[in-house]
Amino acid sequence: MESEKTITDEVQAALPVLYQSYGKRHDSLIPILQGIQNKLKYIPKEAISIIAKELSMYESDIYGVITFYTQFRLSPVGQHIIKLCKGTACHVGGAETVGEAVSEILKINENETSAGNKFTLEYVACLGCCSLAPVMMIDNKVYAHLTKDKIKKILEEY
């Protein structure tokens, strides 16, 4: 029986392609981190150690970049990422109720992952769908004019 790939194996497999595309320079760090995150959905600490050695950087400098940019994650996420809009139009349209409904149904709060690693809940400043408020996005699909009943039906589809 073939053993599962470890995170380190997956990082090691992804990096040569990223180095070929972006090089092994300090200014390649962000696209390399984006590539790792696109592959694994987060940046594991093992990746930071490997990248630090390859780019001749301190791990602390890489952590500084990762924690500065909100696009990067240091912990695993669920299979589906739910982004709840907290922009002005959504706020006025009931974003708080939407957030409460999602949290109640999935039994998670902001930046938490549901049991079985199915969903991760994130709040965002704006999804740019103001005329459809309140909205949420699951992966890359936008759901508009949300109510508690709609949210329950949407989540059941997944």
N, C-alpha and C positions, 0 to 999 in steps of 0.2 A: 504494500500500500504506500502510495506516494505521500510524503508529509506536506502539510500546508506551508505555503511561503510565509516567512516571518516578515515583519515590517522592515527589518534591515535588508532582507533580500529584495523586497519590492523597491525600496529606496535605491539600493545598489543597481538594480536593473533599469530604473528610470533615469538616473543621473548621467550616464554616458550620452544619451540622446540630448539631454538638456545642455550638457557641456559642449556638444558638437554644435548645437544651435546658437548658444549664447556665449560660449567661451568660459574660461576659468578666471575671470577678472572680478574685482570688487563690484564694478558696475553691472555685473551679471546677476548679482544676488537676488534682486526682486523677481526677475523672470524665472530664475531657477526655483525660488520658493513657490511662485505661482504654479509652476509645472508640477512640483511635488504635491501641492495641495489639490490641483486638478485631478491627479491620479488617486490620492488617498483620502481626499476630502478634509484633511488637516495636515499639519506639519509635526510629525513625531520628533521627540527629542533625539532619537537616533539619527535622524536626517540632519539635524543641526550640527551634531558632532562631526558627521562625515563631510558636510559642506564646509564647515570651518577649516578642517584639515586641507581639503582640496583647494579652497580659495585663499589659504593662508590668512585666515581671519580669526578673531577671538569669538568664542561662542556667545559671550555677553553682547558683542556688537550685533550678532545675528538676532539674538533675542530682542535687542533694542529695536531693530527694524520690524520684526514680527509684531511686537506689542504696540508700536507706533501706528501701524496701518490696521484699520478695523477689518480689512478684507481677510486677514490671516487668522487661522485658528490653531490653537495648540492642543486641543483635545478632540477626540473622535466625535462625529456627529451622526445623526440618524440617517436612514436611507432617504428620507424626504426632509427638506428644509422648508419650514413655514416662516415666511416673513410677513409680519403684521405691520401695516402702515400706521404711524403715529403722527403723520403730517396734519396740518391745520384742518383741511377739508375732512379728512377721516376722523379727526378728533371731534369735530362738530357733528359729524354724521354717526358717531357712536363707536369709535374705535375701542374705547374702554370696555364696552359691552362685548365686542368681538373678542378682545383679549381674554376677558373673563370666561367666555364660552369655550374658547379653545383650551384654556388652562383647565377648566372643569372637566371637559370631555376627555382630554388626554392625561390629566393628572400631572401636569408639568407647569413650570413657570418659565419666565424668560431665560434663555440660554441653557435650558435643560433638555435632556433627551428622554423620550418616553420609554416605557418598559418594552423590551424587545428591539430597541434601537430603531424604531420605525420613523419617528418624527423628532426633529429638533426645532424648538421655537425661538425665533429671533424677532426683535422689534427693530424697525428701520425708520429713519426720519421721514422719508417720502418714497413712494413707488412711482410717482408721476402719473397717477390715474385719478386725479382729483375729481373729475366729473363722474366717476364711478363709485365714490366713497359710500361707505367704508369698504376697503379692499384688503385682501391678503394674497400672497403669492405662495404657491407650493411648487417647489423646484422652479420652473420657468413659466408656470401657468397662473394667470391672474384670475381671481374670483372677486366679483363686484357686488355692490348693493347687499352686503351681507346682513343676515339676521341669525339668531341663534339656531333656528331650524335649518336654514341653509347650510350653516357651518357643520352641523351634525351630519347632514346628508353628504356633504363634500368629503368629510373625513372618513365616512363609511365606505366611500368609493375606493379608498386606498387600502 
